[in-house]
Amino acid sequence: MNDNKLFNLFLKVAFAEGVSYLILLLIAMPLKYFMDMHTPVKIVGMLHGILFIGFCFLLFASTLKYKWTIKIATLGFLLSFVPFGTFYLEKFLKKG
């Protein structure tokens, strides 16, 4: 992979992970607790889990390849737990 391919893949997975997190929190979880529908949480939760693992792997690979500081890597990891956090991370990484 050349430099831009890894970075672009990381940004795409980060975006997908952020969207799946929002769908899980804003759609699937309310369906589970207010409508007693458990299937959406199982499906979206599994997808989100796979995307989260991919995000973490690509964050680690990008940190090594681009020599990001531990501070940036930790910020990226922590932002993945905050709704809309990966969208902020994308803006932050593209800026600087």
N, C-alpha and C positions, 0 to 999 in steps of 0.2 A: 504494500500500500504506500502510495506517496503521501506527502504531508497533508494535503487537502482532503484526501479520501477518508483518512482516519478521523480528522476533525469534523468533516461533514457527517460521517456516520454517527459520531458521538452526538452531534447536535440533533440529528433526526431521531435517534433513540431517546435522547433526553426529552424532546418534544412529545414523542409518543408516550413515554413514561408519565409525563406531566398530565397529558390528556386522560390517560387511563386512570390516574389517581383521582382526577376531578370527577370522572364518570363514576368511579367507585364511591366516592364520598357524597356526591350530589344526586346520583340517580339510584345506584344499586343498593346502597345502605338504607336510604329512605324506603325503597320498595320492600326491603327485608323487614324493617321494624314497623312500618305503618300498614303494609299490605300483606305481610306474612309470605312474601315471595322470596325464597332462598336461592333460587337458581341464578338470578343475575349476579349475586355476590360471588357465587362459585365460579361462574364463567369470567366475569370481569376481574375478580380477585386473582385467578390463575394467570390471566393475561398480564395483569399488572405485575405480578410476581416475576414472571419471565422477563418482562421489560426492565424491572428494577435490577435483576441480576445482570442483564446485559448492560444497563447503565453503569453499574458498579465496575464491571469488567472493563468497559470502554473508558471510564474515568481513570482507572488505574493505568491502562495502556497509554492513554493520552498524557497522563502525568509524567510517565517515564519518557515518552517520545518527545514531548515538548518542554520537558524540564520545568513543569509547573512547580511552584513551591508547595510545601505541605499545607500552608494556609489556604491556598486556592483549592487544593484537593479536598481539604476538610470542609471548606465552604460549599463546594459542589456537592459533597456527600450530605451535608446537613440540609441544604436547600431542597434535596429530593424528598425530604419529609414534610416540607411546608407546601400547602396548596399554592400553586402558581410559582413556586420556587424555581423550578427548572426553566421557566420562561425568563425569569430574572437572570438566571445563570447564563443563558444564551446571550442575552443582551450584554452582560458583564464581559463574557469571553470575547465577543465580537468587537467590543469597544477597545479592549486593551491587550 
